[in-house]
Amino acid sequence: MSAGSAVEVDATGVRCPIPVSRLAETIATVEIGTLVALRATDPSSRVDVPVWCRLQRHRLQAVEEQGDGWRYLVVRSH
């Protein structure tokens, strides 16, 4: 699946824990193997998202810097 066909989650302009909460809510609604792209501007997301992915056993495929934030590409694993 390409990043262009990812389910997009916008968490720009909000602080911890909202970016991870929005990611978790979305991951729960998509099929296994679906790519979810989370956009976040909170610097805490640089730690929070990878830790959440590891704890929840979802695959963090990539982290892309974008302007004043980041785009996290996460694949639902289970």
N, CA, C, O and CB atoms as a CASP TS submission, in Angstrom:
PFRMAT TS
TARGET T0000
AUTHOR 0000-0000-0000
METHOD Language model
MODEL 1
PARENT N/A
ATOM      1  N   MET     1       0.856  -1.170   0.000  1.00  0.00           N
ATOM      2  CA  MET     1       0.000   0.000   0.000  1.00  0.00           C
ATOM      3  C   MET     1       0.899   1.228   0.000  1.00  0.00           C
ATOM      4  O   MET     1       1.880   1.267   0.743  1.00  0.00           O
ATOM      5  CB  MET     1      -0.972   0.001   1.226  1.00  0.00           C
ATOM      6  N   SER     2       0.598   2.203  -0.791  1.00  0.00           N
ATOM      7  CA  SER     2       1.422   3.404  -0.852  1.00  0.00           C
ATOM      8  C   SER     2       0.937   4.423   0.157  1.00  0.00           C
ATOM      9  O   SER     2      -0.204   4.374   0.616  1.00  0.00           O
ATOM     10  CB  SER     2       1.409   4.004  -2.262  1.00  0.00           C
ATOM     11  N   ALA     3       1.847   5.373   0.506  1.00  0.00           N
ATOM     12  CA  ALA     3       1.486   6.411   1.470  1.00  0.00           C
ATOM     13  C   ALA     3       0.336   7.260   0.949  1.00  0.00           C
ATOM     14  O   ALA     3      -0.420   7.826   1.739  1.00  0.00           O
ATOM     15  CB  ALA     3       2.696   7.296   1.783  1.00  0.00           C
ATOM     16  N   GLY     4       0.191   7.358  -0.373  1.00  0.00           N
ATOM     17  CA  GLY     4      -0.875   8.145  -0.959  1.00  0.00           C
ATOM     18  C   GLY     4      -2.249   7.570  -0.667  1.00  0.00           C
ATOM     19  O   GLY     4      -3.240   8.299  -0.708  1.00  0.00           O
ATOM     20  N   SER     5      -2.330   6.264  -0.370  1.00  0.00           N
ATOM     21  CA  SER     5      -3.618   5.645  -0.102  1.00  0.00           C
ATOM     22  C   SER     5      -3.847   5.413   1.393  1.00  0.00           C
ATOM     23  O   SER     5      -4.710   4.625   1.778  1.00  0.00           O
ATOM     24  CB  SER     5      -3.722   4.334  -0.850  1.00  0.00           C
ATOM     25  N   ALA     6      -3.087   6.087   2.211  1.00  0.00           N
ATOM     26  CA  ALA     6      -3.207   5.932   3.662  1.00  0.00           C
ATOM     27  C   ALA     6      -4.466   6.618   4.179  1.00  0.00           C
ATOM     28  O   ALA     6      -4.969   7.571   3.583  1.00  0.00           O
ATOM     29  CB  ALA     6      -1.968   6.501   4.368  1.00  0.00           C
ATOM     30  N   VAL     7      -4.958   6.111   5.297  1.00  0.00           N
ATOM     31  CA  VAL     7      -6.028   6.778   6.029  1.00  0.00           C
ATOM     32  C   VAL     7      -5.360   7.917   6.791  1.00  0.00           C
ATOM     33  O   VAL     7      -4.448   7.679   7.582  1.00  0.00           O
ATOM     34  CB  VAL     7      -6.809   5.782   7.004  1.00  0.00           C
ATOM     35  N   GLU     8      -5.800   9.136   6.563  1.00  0.00           N
ATOM     36  CA  GLU     8      -5.160  10.319   7.153  1.00  0.00           C
ATOM     37  C   GLU     8      -5.791  10.686   8.493  1.00  0.00           C
ATOM     38  O   GLU     8      -7.012  10.665   8.649  1.00  0.00           O
ATOM     39  CB  GLU     8      -5.254  11.508   6.191  1.00  0.00           C
ATOM     40  N   VAL     9      -4.934  11.022   9.457  1.00  0.00           N
ATOM     41  CA  VAL     9      -5.370  11.472  10.777  1.00  0.00           C
ATOM     42  C   VAL     9      -4.671  12.801  11.053  1.00  0.00           C
ATOM     43  O   VAL     9      -3.442  12.864  11.061  1.00  0.00           O
ATOM     44  CB  VAL     9      -5.047  10.402  11.899  1.00  0.00           C
ATOM     45  N   ASP    10      -5.438  13.851  11.278  1.00  0.00           N
ATOM     46  CA  ASP    10      -4.868  15.175  11.531  1.00  0.00           C
ATOM     47  C   ASP    10      -4.854  15.470  13.025  1.00  0.00           C
ATOM     48  O   ASP    10      -5.901  15.609  13.658  1.00  0.00           O
ATOM     49  CB  ASP    10      -5.661  16.263  10.779  1.00  0.00           C
ATOM     50  N   ALA    11      -3.649  15.561  13.573  1.00  0.00           N
ATOM     51  CA  ALA    11      -3.494  15.937  14.983  1.00  0.00           C
ATOM     52  C   ALA    11      -2.585  17.157  15.078  1.00  0.00           C
ATOM     53  O   ALA    11      -1.857  17.327  16.055  1.00  0.00           O
ATOM     54  CB  ALA    11      -2.915  14.754  15.821  1.00  0.00           C
ATOM     55  N   THR    12      -2.636  17.999  14.056  1.00  0.00           N
ATOM     56  CA  THR    12      -1.823  19.217  14.081  1.00  0.00           C
ATOM     57  C   THR    12      -2.452  20.219  15.037  1.00  0.00           C
ATOM     58  O   THR    12      -3.673  20.350  15.110  1.00  0.00           O
ATOM     59  CB  THR    12      -1.685  19.829  12.658  1.00  0.00           C
ATOM     60  N   GLY    13      -1.602  20.917  15.761  1.00  0.00           N
ATOM     61  CA  GLY    13      -2.072  21.960  16.652  1.00  0.00           C
ATOM     62  C   GLY    13      -2.590  21.478  17.994  1.00  0.00           C
ATOM     63  O   GLY    13      -3.062  22.287  18.794  1.00  0.00           O
ATOM     64  N   VAL    14      -2.514  20.175  18.264  1.00  0.00           N
ATOM     65  CA  VAL    14      -2.958  19.659  19.561  1.00  0.00           C
ATOM     66  C   VAL    14      -1.783  19.000  20.276  1.00  0.00           C
ATOM     67  O   VAL    14      -0.838  18.535  19.639  1.00  0.00           O
ATOM     68  CB  VAL    14      -4.130  18.648  19.387  1.00  0.00           C
ATOM     69  N   ARG    15      -1.850  18.967  21.574  1.00  0.00           N
ATOM     70  CA  ARG    15      -0.751  18.460  22.405  1.00  0.00           C
ATOM     71  C   ARG    15      -1.053  17.059  22.930  1.00  0.00           C
ATOM     72  O   ARG    15      -2.173  16.557  22.831  1.00  0.00           O
ATOM     73  CB  ARG    15      -0.485  19.412  23.579  1.00  0.00           C
ATOM     74  N   CYS    16      -0.032  16.462  23.481  1.00  0.00           N
ATOM     75  CA  CYS    16      -0.109  15.158  24.122  1.00  0.00           C
ATOM     76  C   CYS    16      -1.235  15.173  25.158  1.00  0.00           C
ATOM     77  O   CYS    16      -1.344  16.125  25.931  1.00  0.00           O
ATOM     78  CB  CYS    16       1.250  14.784  24.782  1.00  0.00           C
ATOM     79  N   PRO    17      -2.049  14.163  25.184  1.00  0.00           N
ATOM     80  CA  PRO    17      -2.003  12.850  24.534  1.00  0.00           C
ATOM     81  C   PRO    17      -2.875  12.741  23.290  1.00  0.00           C
ATOM     82  O   PRO    17      -3.089  11.637  22.790  1.00  0.00           O
ATOM     83  CB  PRO    17      -2.417  11.799  25.508  1.00  0.00           C
ATOM     84  N   ILE    18      -3.381  13.853  22.781  1.00  0.00           N
ATOM     85  CA  ILE    18      -4.364  13.820  21.695  1.00  0.00           C
ATOM     86  C   ILE    18      -3.838  13.148  20.416  1.00  0.00           C
ATOM     87  O   ILE    18      -4.574  12.356  19.827  1.00  0.00           O
ATOM     88  CB  ILE    18      -4.806  15.229  21.375  1.00  0.00           C
ATOM     89  N   PRO    19      -2.599  13.421  19.952  1.00  0.00           N
ATOM     90  CA  PRO    19      -2.158  12.738  18.725  1.00  0.00           C
ATOM     91  C   PRO    19      -2.219  11.208  18.826  1.00  0.00           C
ATOM     92  O   PRO    19      -2.708  10.550  17.909  1.00  0.00           O
ATOM     93  CB  PRO    19      -0.741  13.158  18.390  1.00  0.00           C
ATOM     94  N   VAL    20      -1.734  10.649  19.916  1.00  0.00           N
ATOM     95  CA  VAL    20      -1.767   9.194  20.079  1.00  0.00           C
ATOM     96  C   VAL    20      -3.207   8.715  20.254  1.00  0.00           C
ATOM     97  O   VAL    20      -3.558   7.645  19.755  1.00  0.00           O
ATOM     98  CB  VAL    20      -0.905   8.759  21.289  1.00  0.00           C
ATOM     99  N   SER    21      -4.034   9.469  20.938  1.00  0.00           N
ATOM    100  CA  SER    21      -5.447   9.094  21.096  1.00  0.00           C
ATOM    101  C   SER    21      -6.147   9.019  19.749  1.00  0.00           C
ATOM    102  O   SER    21      -6.905   8.083  19.491  1.00  0.00           O
ATOM    103  CB  SER    21      -6.173  10.096  22.005  1.00  0.00           C
ATOM    104  N   ARG    22      -5.896   9.999  18.890  1.00  0.00           N
ATOM    105  CA  ARG    22      -6.522   9.996  17.561  1.00  0.00           C
ATOM    106  C   ARG    22      -6.003   8.839  16.718  1.00  0.00           C
ATOM    107  O   ARG    22      -6.763   8.215  15.977  1.00  0.00           O
ATOM    108  CB  ARG    22      -6.265  11.329  16.839  1.00  0.00           C
ATOM    109  N   LEU    23      -4.708   8.553  16.831  1.00  0.00           N
ATOM    110  CA  LEU    23      -4.135   7.415  16.117  1.00  0.00           C
ATOM    111  C   LEU    23      -4.786   6.115  16.590  1.00  0.00           C
ATOM    112  O   LEU    23      -5.182   5.285  15.771  1.00  0.00           O
ATOM    113  CB  LEU    23      -2.604   7.359  16.321  1.00  0.00           C
ATOM    114  N   ALA    24      -4.897   5.938  17.897  1.00  0.00           N
ATOM    115  CA  ALA    24      -5.493   4.721  18.463  1.00  0.00           C
ATOM    116  C   ALA    24      -6.945   4.560  18.029  1.00  0.00           C
ATOM    117  O   ALA    24      -7.360   3.457  17.672  1.00  0.00           O
ATOM    118  CB  ALA    24      -5.407   4.747  19.993  1.00  0.00           C
ATOM    119  N   GLU    25      -7.714   5.627  18.053  1.00  0.00           N
ATOM    120  CA  GLU    25      -9.117   5.574  17.644  1.00  0.00           C
ATOM    121  C   GLU    25      -9.241   5.147  16.184  1.00  0.00           C
ATOM    122  O   GLU    25     -10.110   4.349  15.836  1.00  0.00           O
ATOM    123  CB  GLU    25      -9.789   6.938  17.855  1.00  0.00           C
ATOM    124  N   THR    26      -8.370   5.681  15.340  1.00  0.00           N
ATOM    125  CA  THR    26      -8.432   5.366  13.911  1.00  0.00           C
ATOM    126  C   THR    26      -7.978   3.944  13.631  1.00  0.00           C
ATOM    127  O   THR    26      -8.628   3.219  12.878  1.00  0.00           O
ATOM    128  CB  THR    26      -7.580   6.344  13.116  1.00  0.00           C
ATOM    129  N   ILE    27      -6.858   3.540  14.238  1.00  0.00           N
ATOM    130  CA  ILE    27      -6.335   2.178  14.033  1.00  0.00           C
ATOM    131  C   ILE    27      -7.409   1.144  14.374  1.00  0.00           C
ATOM    132  O   ILE    27      -7.511   0.112  13.710  1.00  0.00           O
ATOM    133  CB  ILE    27      -5.063   1.939  14.900  1.00  0.00           C
ATOM    134  N   ALA    28      -8.201   1.415  15.398  1.00  0.00           N
ATOM    135  CA  ALA    28      -9.232   0.465  15.833  1.00  0.00           C
ATOM    136  C   ALA    28     -10.346   0.301  14.798  1.00  0.00           C
ATOM    137  O   ALA    28     -11.115  -0.658  14.870  1.00  0.00           O
ATOM    138  CB  ALA    28      -9.828   0.918  17.157  1.00  0.00           C
ATOM    139  N   THR    29     -10.442   1.220  13.842  1.00  0.00           N
ATOM    140  CA  THR    29     -11.548   1.180  12.882  1.00  0.00           C
ATOM    141  C   THR    29     -11.150   0.667  11.505  1.00  0.00           C
ATOM    142  O   THR    29     -12.008   0.505  10.637  1.00  0.00           O
ATOM    143  CB  THR    29     -12.136   2.547  12.740  1.00  0.00           C
ATOM    144  N   VAL    30      -9.853   0.406  11.287  1.00  0.00           N
ATOM    145  CA  VAL    30      -9.399  -0.016   9.965  1.00  0.00           C
ATOM    146  C   VAL    30      -9.002  -1.492   9.982  1.00  0.00           C
ATOM    147  O   VAL    30      -8.792  -2.079  11.044  1.00  0.00           O
ATOM    148  CB  VAL    30      -8.213   0.853   9.497  1.00  0.00           C
ATOM    149  N   GLU    31      -8.904  -2.074   8.805  1.00  0.00           N
ATOM    150  CA  GLU    31      -8.536  -3.483   8.682  1.00  0.00           C
ATOM    151  C   GLU    31      -7.048  -3.687   8.933  1.00  0.00           C
ATOM    152  O   GLU    31      -6.245  -2.770   8.766  1.00  0.00           O
ATOM    153  CB  GLU    31      -8.911  -4.012   7.297  1.00  0.00           C
ATOM    154  N   ILE    32      -6.696  -4.898   9.335  1.00  0.00           N
ATOM    155  CA  ILE    32      -5.288  -5.264   9.501  1.00  0.00           C
ATOM    156  C   ILE    32      -4.571  -5.041   8.175  1.00  0.00           C
ATOM    157  O   ILE    32      -5.090  -5.392   7.115  1.00  0.00           O
ATOM    158  CB  ILE    32      -5.138  -6.750   9.976  1.00  0.00           C
ATOM    159  N   GLY    33      -3.378  -4.457   8.238  1.00  0.00           N
ATOM    160  CA  GLY    33      -2.589  -4.173   7.050  1.00  0.00           C
ATOM    161  C   GLY    33      -2.812  -2.786   6.483  1.00  0.00           C
ATOM    162  O   GLY    33      -2.104  -2.374   5.565  1.00  0.00           O
ATOM    163  N   THR    34      -3.786  -2.058   7.014  1.00  0.00           N
ATOM    164  CA  THR    34      -4.075  -0.708   6.531  1.00  0.00           C
ATOM    165  C   THR    34      -3.015   0.265   7.014  1.00  0.00           C
ATOM    166  O   THR    34      -2.565   0.194   8.157  1.00  0.00           O
ATOM    167  CB  THR    34      -5.467  -0.250   6.993  1.00  0.00           C
ATOM    168  N   LEU    35      -2.621   1.172   6.133  1.00  0.00           N
ATOM    169  CA  LEU    35      -1.658   2.216   6.453  1.00  0.00           C
ATOM    170  C   LEU    35      -2.400   3.442   6.960  1.00  0.00           C
ATOM    171  O   LEU    35      -3.322   3.934   6.309  1.00  0.00           O
ATOM    172  CB  LEU    35      -0.790   2.570   5.222  1.00  0.00           C
ATOM    173  N   VAL    36      -1.996   3.929   8.118  1.00  0.00           N
ATOM    174  CA  VAL    36      -2.577   5.130   8.711  1.00  0.00           C
ATOM    175  C   VAL    36      -1.482   6.184   8.795  1.00  0.00           C
ATOM    176  O   VAL    36      -0.392   5.916   9.300  1.00  0.00           O
ATOM    177  CB  VAL    36      -3.194   4.835  10.127  1.00  0.00           C
ATOM    178  N   ALA    37      -1.773   7.379   8.301  1.00  0.00           N
ATOM    179  CA  ALA    37      -0.813   8.475   8.328  1.00  0.00           C
ATOM    180  C   ALA    37      -1.273   9.507   9.344  1.00  0.00           C
ATOM    181  O   ALA    37      -2.310  10.147   9.168  1.00  0.00           O
ATOM    182  CB  ALA    37      -0.651   9.116   6.921  1.00  0.00           C
ATOM    183  N   LEU    38      -0.504   9.662  10.395  1.00  0.00           N
ATOM    184  CA  LEU    38      -0.810  10.626  11.448  1.00  0.00           C
ATOM    185  C   LEU    38       0.042  11.867  11.238  1.00  0.00           C
ATOM    186  O   LEU    38       1.267  11.770  11.158  1.00  0.00           O
ATOM    187  CB  LEU    38      -0.566  10.018  12.859  1.00  0.00           C
ATOM    188  N   ARG    39      -0.587  13.023  11.150  1.00  0.00           N
ATOM    189  CA  ARG    39       0.133  14.298  11.082  1.00  0.00           C
ATOM    190  C   ARG    39       0.053  14.949  12.454  1.00  0.00           C
ATOM    191  O   ARG    39      -1.032  15.111  13.013  1.00  0.00           O
ATOM    192  CB  ARG    39      -0.459  15.242   9.968  1.00  0.00           C
ATOM    193  N   ALA    40       1.218  15.325  12.994  1.00  0.00           N
ATOM    194  CA  ALA    40       1.271  15.918  14.333  1.00  0.00           C
ATOM    195  C   ALA    40       2.335  17.009  14.381  1.00  0.00           C
ATOM    196  O   ALA    40       3.356  16.939  13.697  1.00  0.00           O
ATOM    197  CB  ALA    40       1.559  14.836  15.401  1.00  0.00           C
ATOM    198  N   THR    41       2.070  18.017  15.209  1.00  0.00           N
ATOM    199  CA  THR    41       3.034  19.107  15.394  1.00  0.00           C
ATOM    200  C   THR    41       3.603  19.135  16.810  1.00  0.00           C
ATOM    201  O   THR    41       4.552  19.872  17.077  1.00  0.00           O
ATOM    202  CB  THR    41       2.379  20.444  15.080  1.00  0.00           C
ATOM    203  N   ASP    42       3.041  18.350  17.710  1.00  0.00           N
ATOM    204  CA  ASP    42       3.523  18.310  19.086  1.00  0.00           C
ATOM    205  C   ASP    42       4.880  17.600  19.125  1.00  0.00           C
ATOM    206  O   ASP    42       4.973  16.446  18.706  1.00  0.00           O
ATOM    207  CB  ASP    42       2.495  17.594  20.014  1.00  0.00           C
ATOM    208  N   PRO    43       5.939  18.264  19.620  1.00  0.00           N
ATOM    209  CA  PRO    43       7.261  17.623  19.691  1.00  0.00           C
ATOM    210  C   PRO    43       7.256  16.324  20.494  1.00  0.00           C
ATOM    211  O   PRO    43       8.078  15.443  20.239  1.00  0.00           O
ATOM    212  CB  PRO    43       8.262  18.580  20.300  1.00  0.00           C
ATOM    213  N   SER    44       6.357  16.190  21.444  1.00  0.00           N
ATOM    214  CA  SER    44       6.268  14.954  22.228  1.00  0.00           C
ATOM    215  C   SER    44       5.899  13.749  21.368  1.00  0.00           C
ATOM    216  O   SER    44       6.180  12.610  21.740  1.00  0.00           O
ATOM    217  CB  SER    44       5.247  15.116  23.342  1.00  0.00           C
ATOM    218  N   SER    45       5.278  13.993  20.234  1.00  0.00           N
ATOM    219  CA  SER    45       4.876  12.887  19.370  1.00  0.00           C
ATOM    220  C   SER    45       6.089  12.110  18.848  1.00  0.00           C
ATOM    221  O   SER    45       5.961  10.940  18.487  1.00  0.00           O
ATOM    222  CB  SER    45       4.046  13.411  18.198  1.00  0.00           C
ATOM    223  N   ARG    46       7.255  12.744  18.805  1.00  0.00           N
ATOM    224  CA  ARG    46       8.472  12.072  18.330  1.00  0.00           C
ATOM    225  C   ARG    46       8.830  10.890  19.232  1.00  0.00           C
ATOM    226  O   ARG    46       9.438   9.921  18.777  1.00  0.00           O
ATOM    227  CB  ARG    46       9.651  13.068  18.271  1.00  0.00           C
ATOM    228  N   VAL    47       8.457  10.969  20.495  1.00  0.00           N
ATOM    229  CA  VAL    47       8.674   9.863  21.440  1.00  0.00           C
ATOM    230  C   VAL    47       7.397   9.042  21.578  1.00  0.00           C
ATOM    231  O   VAL    47       7.437   7.812  21.544  1.00  0.00           O
ATOM    232  CB  VAL    47       9.125  10.399  22.828  1.00  0.00           C
ATOM    233  N   ASP    48       6.266   9.725  21.735  1.00  0.00           N
ATOM    234  CA  ASP    48       5.001   9.055  22.048  1.00  0.00           C
ATOM    235  C   ASP    48       4.542   8.078  20.971  1.00  0.00           C
ATOM    236  O   ASP    48       4.131   6.961  21.286  1.00  0.00           O
ATOM    237  CB  ASP    48       3.932  10.082  22.267  1.00  0.00           C
ATOM    238  N   VAL    49       4.606   8.482  19.714  1.00  0.00           N
ATOM    239  CA  VAL    49       4.088   7.618  18.641  1.00  0.00           C
ATOM    240  C   VAL    49       4.918   6.339  18.493  1.00  0.00           C
ATOM    241  O   VAL    49       4.335   5.255  18.450  1.00  0.00           O
ATOM    242  CB  VAL    49       4.071   8.384  17.309  1.00  0.00           C
ATOM    243  N   PRO    50       6.252   6.414  18.413  1.00  0.00           N
ATOM    244  CA  PRO    50       7.015   5.158  18.322  1.00  0.00           C
ATOM    245  C   PRO    50       6.819   4.240  19.525  1.00  0.00           C
ATOM    246  O   PRO    50       6.743   3.022  19.363  1.00  0.00           O
ATOM    247  CB  PRO    50       8.483   5.465  18.172  1.00  0.00           C
ATOM    248  N   VAL    51       6.737   4.806  20.726  1.00  0.00           N
ATOM    249  CA  VAL    51       6.521   3.980  21.919  1.00  0.00           C
ATOM    250  C   VAL    51       5.142   3.327  21.860  1.00  0.00           C
ATOM    251  O   VAL    51       5.012   2.138  22.152  1.00  0.00           O
ATOM    252  CB  VAL    51       6.661   4.831  23.211  1.00  0.00           C
ATOM    253  N   TRP    52       4.119   4.081  21.488  1.00  0.00           N
ATOM    254  CA  TRP    52       2.775   3.525  21.386  1.00  0.00           C
ATOM    255  C   TRP    52       2.743   2.396  20.360  1.00  0.00           C
ATOM    256  O   TRP    52       2.157   1.344  20.614  1.00  0.00           O
ATOM    257  CB  TRP    52       1.763   4.621  21.010  1.00  0.00           C
ATOM    258  N   CYS    53       3.365   2.607  19.214  1.00  0.00           N
ATOM    259  CA  CYS    53       3.395   1.564  18.177  1.00  0.00           C
ATOM    260  C   CYS    53       4.057   0.291  18.701  1.00  0.00           C
ATOM    261  O   CYS    53       3.561  -0.813  18.475  1.00  0.00           O
ATOM    262  CB  CYS    53       4.141   2.070  16.924  1.00  0.00           C
ATOM    263  N   ARG    54       5.171   0.449  19.394  1.00  0.00           N
ATOM    264  CA  ARG    54       5.874  -0.718  19.939  1.00  0.00           C
ATOM    265  C   ARG    54       5.006  -1.432  20.984  1.00  0.00           C
ATOM    266  O   ARG    54       4.887  -2.657  20.953  1.00  0.00           O
ATOM    267  CB  ARG    54       7.226  -0.290  20.566  1.00  0.00           C
ATOM    268  N   LEU    55       4.409  -0.683  21.897  1.00  0.00           N
ATOM    269  CA  LEU    55       3.584  -1.282  22.949  1.00  0.00           C
ATOM    270  C   LEU    55       2.338  -1.956  22.392  1.00  0.00           C
ATOM    271  O   LEU    55       1.907  -2.990  22.903  1.00  0.00           O
ATOM    272  CB  LEU    55       3.182  -0.226  23.959  1.00  0.00           C
ATOM    273  N   GLN    56       1.761  -1.378  21.350  1.00  0.00           N
ATOM    274  CA  GLN    56       0.533  -1.920  20.760  1.00  0.00           C
ATOM    275  C   GLN    56       0.822  -2.899  19.624  1.00  0.00           C
ATOM    276  O   GLN    56      -0.100  -3.473  19.044  1.00  0.00           O
ATOM    277  CB  GLN    56      -0.344  -0.786  20.247  1.00  0.00           C
ATOM    278  N   ARG    57       2.087  -3.086  19.312  1.00  0.00           N
ATOM    279  CA  ARG    57       2.544  -4.008  18.265  1.00  0.00           C
ATOM    280  C   ARG    57       2.026  -3.663  16.883  1.00  0.00           C
ATOM    281  O   ARG    57       1.669  -4.551  16.109  1.00  0.00           O
ATOM    282  CB  ARG    57       2.130  -5.401  18.604  1.00  0.00           C
ATOM    283  N   HIS    58       1.983  -2.374  16.569  1.00  0.00           N
ATOM    284  CA  HIS    58       1.711  -1.918  15.208  1.00  0.00           C
ATOM    285  C   HIS    58       3.047  -1.482  14.618  1.00  0.00           C
ATOM    286  O   HIS    58       3.955  -1.087  15.348  1.00  0.00           O
ATOM    287  CB  HIS    58       0.644  -0.742  15.177  1.00  0.00           C
ATOM    288  N   ARG    59       3.162  -1.556  13.296  1.00  0.00           N
ATOM    289  CA  ARG    59       4.442  -1.268  12.645  1.00  0.00           C
ATOM    290  C   ARG    59       4.537   0.204  12.253  1.00  0.00           C
ATOM    291  O   ARG    59       3.727   0.703  11.472  1.00  0.00           O
ATOM    292  CB  ARG    59       4.625  -2.156  11.406  1.00  0.00           C
ATOM    293  N   LEU    60       5.543   0.895  12.810  1.00  0.00           N
ATOM    294  CA  LEU    60       5.849   2.260  12.407  1.00  0.00           C
ATOM    295  C   LEU    60       6.717   2.148  11.163  1.00  0.00           C
ATOM    296  O   LEU    60       7.899   1.816  11.244  1.00  0.00           O
ATOM    297  CB  LEU    60       6.569   3.078  13.562  1.00  0.00           C
ATOM    298  N   GLN    61       6.122   2.426  10.022  1.00  0.00           N
ATOM    299  CA  GLN    61       6.801   2.240   8.740  1.00  0.00           C
ATOM    300  C   GLN    61       7.776   3.369   8.434  1.00  0.00           C
ATOM    301  O   GLN    61       8.857   3.126   7.899  1.00  0.00           O
ATOM    302  CB  GLN    61       5.784   2.131   7.624  1.00  0.00           C
ATOM    303  N   ALA    62       7.403   4.601   8.769  1.00  0.00           N
ATOM    304  CA  ALA    62       8.268   5.739   8.460  1.00  0.00           C
ATOM    305  C   ALA    62       7.834   6.954   9.275  1.00  0.00           C
ATOM    306  O   ALA    62       6.695   7.054   9.731  1.00  0.00           O
ATOM    307  CB  ALA    62       8.234   6.062   6.943  1.00  0.00           C
ATOM    308  N   VAL    63       8.784   7.871   9.441  1.00  0.00           N
ATOM    309  CA  VAL    63       8.508   9.177  10.032  1.00  0.00           C
ATOM    310  C   VAL    63       9.055  10.208   9.051  1.00  0.00           C
ATOM    311  O   VAL    63      10.236  10.177   8.704  1.00  0.00           O
ATOM    312  CB  VAL    63       9.157   9.331  11.480  1.00  0.00           C
ATOM    313  N   GLU    64       8.200  11.114   8.609  1.00  0.00           N
ATOM    314  CA  GLU    64       8.593  12.137   7.647  1.00  0.00           C
ATOM    315  C   GLU    64       8.459  13.512   8.292  1.00  0.00           C
ATOM    316  O   GLU    64       7.423  13.826   8.878  1.00  0.00           O
ATOM    317  CB  GLU    64       7.734  12.048   6.358  1.00  0.00           C
ATOM    318  N   GLU    65       9.511  14.338   8.186  1.00  0.00           N
ATOM    319  CA  GLU    65       9.394  15.725   8.656  1.00  0.00           C
ATOM    320  C   GLU    65       8.591  16.507   7.640  1.00  0.00           C
ATOM    321  O   GLU    65       8.810  16.382   6.435  1.00  0.00           O
ATOM    322  CB  GLU    65      10.796  16.379   8.878  1.00  0.00           C
ATOM    323  N   GLN    66       7.658  17.318   8.127  1.00  0.00           N
ATOM    324  CA  GLN    66       6.824  18.137   7.253  1.00  0.00           C
ATOM    325  C   GLN    66       6.611  19.499   7.887  1.00  0.00           C
ATOM    326  O   GLN    66       5.846  19.629   8.843  1.00  0.00           O
ATOM    327  CB  GLN    66       5.471  17.450   6.975  1.00  0.00           C
ATOM    328  N   GLY    67       7.276  20.509   7.364  1.00  0.00           N
ATOM    329  CA  GLY    67       7.100  21.858   7.880  1.00  0.00           C
ATOM    330  C   GLY    67       7.384  21.934   9.359  1.00  0.00           C
ATOM    331  O   GLY    67       8.514  21.699   9.787  1.00  0.00           O
ATOM    332  N   ASP    68       6.368  22.264  10.156  1.00  0.00           N
ATOM    333  CA  ASP    68       6.544  22.406  11.601  1.00  0.00           C
ATOM    334  C   ASP    68       6.153  21.141  12.355  1.00  0.00           C
ATOM    335  O   ASP    68       5.955  21.182  13.569  1.00  0.00           O
ATOM    336  CB  ASP    68       5.729  23.577  12.111  1.00  0.00           C
ATOM    337  N   GLY    69       6.041  20.014  11.646  1.00  0.00           N
ATOM    338  CA  GLY    69       5.623  18.789  12.307  1.00  0.00           C
ATOM    339  C   GLY    69       6.142  17.548  11.618  1.00  0.00           C
ATOM    340  O   GLY    69       7.155  17.573  10.920  1.00  0.00           O
ATOM    341  N   TRP    70       5.416  16.457  11.833  1.00  0.00           N
ATOM    342  CA  TRP    70       5.830  15.154  11.331  1.00  0.00           C
ATOM    343  C   TRP    70       4.626  14.395  10.800  1.00  0.00           C
ATOM    344  O   TRP    70       3.482  14.662  11.168  1.00  0.00           O
ATOM    345  CB  TRP    70       6.534  14.345  12.429  1.00  0.00           C
ATOM    346  N   ARG    71       4.916  13.447   9.928  1.00  0.00           N
ATOM    347  CA  ARG    71       3.901  12.522   9.413  1.00  0.00           C
ATOM    348  C   ARG    71       4.399  11.124   9.734  1.00  0.00           C
ATOM    349  O   ARG    71       5.466  10.708   9.281  1.00  0.00           O
ATOM    350  CB  ARG    71       3.648  12.713   7.850  1.00  0.00           C
ATOM    351  N   TYR    72       3.612  10.408  10.522  1.00  0.00           N
ATOM    352  CA  TYR    72       3.953   9.049  10.955  1.00  0.00           C
ATOM    353  C   TYR    72       3.132   8.070  10.132  1.00  0.00           C
ATOM    354  O   TYR    72       1.907   8.181  10.064  1.00  0.00           O
ATOM    355  CB  TYR    72       3.690   8.851  12.491  1.00  0.00           C
ATOM    356  N   LEU    73       3.799   7.123   9.512  1.00  0.00           N
ATOM    357  CA  LEU    73       3.121   6.107   8.719  1.00  0.00           C
ATOM    358  C   LEU    73       3.101   4.820   9.530  1.00  0.00           C
ATOM    359  O   LEU    73       4.142   4.215   9.785  1.00  0.00           O
ATOM    360  CB  LEU    73       3.822   5.896   7.334  1.00  0.00           C
ATOM    361  N   VAL    74       1.916   4.414   9.926  1.00  0.00           N
ATOM    362  CA  VAL    74       1.742   3.271  10.825  1.00  0.00           C
ATOM    363  C   VAL    74       0.854   2.234  10.137  1.00  0.00           C
ATOM    364  O   VAL    74      -0.191   2.565   9.577  1.00  0.00           O
ATOM    365  CB  VAL    74       1.122   3.716  12.193  1.00  0.00           C
ATOM    366  N   VAL    75       1.287   0.980  10.188  1.00  0.00           N
ATOM    367  CA  VAL    75       0.511  -0.118   9.615  1.00  0.00           C
ATOM    368  C   VAL    75      -0.145  -0.894  10.759  1.00  0.00           C
ATOM    369  O   VAL    75       0.521  -1.314  11.705  1.00  0.00           O
ATOM    370  CB  VAL    75       1.415  -1.059   8.741  1.00  0.00           C
ATOM    371  N   ARG    76      -1.466  -1.076  10.651  1.00  0.00           N
ATOM    372  CA  ARG    76      -2.155  -1.876  11.670  1.00  0.00           C
ATOM    373  C   ARG    76      -1.715  -3.331  11.538  1.00  0.00           C
ATOM    374  O   ARG    76      -1.841  -3.930  10.469  1.00  0.00           O
ATOM    375  CB  ARG    76      -3.710  -1.752  11.531  1.00  0.00           C
ATOM    376  N   SER    77      -1.205  -3.886  12.613  1.00  0.00           N
ATOM    377  CA  SER    77      -0.646  -5.242  12.571  1.00  0.00           C
ATOM    378  C   SER    77      -1.580  -6.316  13.095  1.00  0.00           C
ATOM    379  O   SER    77      -1.385  -7.490  12.783  1.00  0.00           O
ATOM    380  CB  SER    77       0.617  -5.282  13.352  1.00  0.00           C
ATOM    381  N   HIS    78      -2.571  -5.965  13.866  1.00  0.00           N
ATOM    382  CA  HIS    78      -3.485  -6.983  14.411  1.00  0.00           C
ATOM    383  C   HIS    78      -4.829  -6.371  14.690  1.00  0.00           C
ATOM    384  O   HIS    78      -5.738  -7.060  15.151  1.00  0.00           O
ATOM    385  CB  HIS    78      -2.918  -7.615  15.692  1.00  0.00           C
TER
END
